[in-house]
Amino acid sequence: MKTLLLLPLVVAPLAARPADPAQQVLDHAKARVAAIAKARAAWIEAGNPSQAFRPELGKDLAQAAARLAREKRPPVRRALLVTRLLFRKLARELPSAGELADVRREVPATDPAWTVDLGLLGAAEGWDPQAFGPYVAQARAAHPDGALRRHLLFSHFTDMIDTSTEQDWRPSYAMLLKDFPDSPEAAKARARLDSESLTAVGAPAPAFDLPSLDDPDQRLTPATFKGGYVLVDFWASWCPDCVREMPGMHRAWARFKEKGLAILSLSLDRKAEHIAKYRAVGETPMPWRHAFLEGGWKNPVCAAWGVMSIPKPVLVGPDGRIVASGADLRGEALERTLAKFLEPR
């Protein structure tokens, strides 16, 4: 019988796949995002207010600019242009008009580079709504990445339900449920729509019983304001949209405080002292009543009032029923709405 000699099989290693330079740019950006998130968490854990955190990204921005000056390959340029915007967002800096124009000119709305950060397209629209509105709408409708599309549709729905009419938010809501019916975003959108019914016009104001922030011995309840109009405003000093509403809130207070308007600001700040720091700024004294919602989003008052995003303003009438909410109490609409009730012709 012959003996079969088994020799070890030697396989030559496969040639390493060349690294994708565009993906390398995006991977570096994702690593920076993760590092900054870790640093921010440590900052907050140390007791600092979240809005005061400012990461140092000057080196990242300088490197991106230097590479763009010499880079000719379109995929790499697209990755660099998008990540430069991401670093501006993380640094809380406004991109230049030229940077935004470069992105619109060279990067399609459906480019894979936008997946580096799901909120980046929304930020770009916030920086330049007129130019980026149609651009982001194209990404909402046709971006090949499902996670990004779901995010864009849900974000547009929540933005519009807060600030616009049903004809503005309904298309995104319908598309989200049609294309991604079993997604977490679709579930949250349904829950958000259900929550709005808790503060619908004509509904009784939900209950609350909170100590006044300025006088802890005083309890604030709906009965405190019965007989007059009270604007109940859920907010936080860390919330950029809330802060943008403050000049209008102060103008409304000056105009209507002697005509029967009260304001109650209910804060979702992490600590009550953050409210005091914000109010200490000369332009934002917020000289009306305040209460602090211990536990933030988990406070039962948020559930009772259907608070799933802020700012959430609700106007309660003298009989304790809601007379206006949402977009009718935001921006320039605030004074117009209050005038209907407090300056009747």
C-alpha angles and dihedrals in degrees: 000000000000118000114232109223112211112208121198113260110239115201120192112233115258115251110265112255110247112254115254103240093204091052089048089058091051093045090053090051092050090051090052090050090053092048092049092048089054092049091048092051090052090048092053092043088057089061099259122140111259094227090061093061112110119176119210108243103152093111092049092050093047092050092049091050092048093050093047090053091062105023116107103169108103098217092051092046090052091051091048094048092051095045091049088058089048091055089050089053093049091048090048090236127142112242117233120257087249093055091051092046091050090055094050091047099047108024120065116222088241096052116133090231090078089071089074087089123009093210098049098090089051090052091051090052089051091052093051112009096174096053099033099039095083090037093056091043088059091052091048090054103039116012108133094220108089095201092055093045091050090050093048093048093048093045092050091048093051093044093050096044088056098046111019146039129279093263088063099049101031097078094055091044092051093046092049092052093044099047100030106023096155097042125116088241092057090050091050091048091053090048091048092053090049091050091057090066089067090068099031118142109275096025119120114256108261117247126265135165113192137158115249111252092220095043112025090188090066120080119211118211134153087266089062089070101033113134095034141057118272126189106211108201123188107202147137134211089235092058112097094200090051091051091050089057094054100086089053091046091054092048091050091049092052091049101043108025092095092045099064104283124136124181126208116189114199110197128213092189116139092239131021091230090065088066091053091051091051093047091049089070108100097234096049109046092141091206096197136083123306141188131183119228103219109216094022113224091011093060109114091231089067091054093046092052096040094242109176098146138015146268091048112169121187126181116212120196130222092270093055095255126123114256102174141004145166120009093011088066100043130092117332091351092069098077093040091054094045091048090058090062104028102034103038115175 
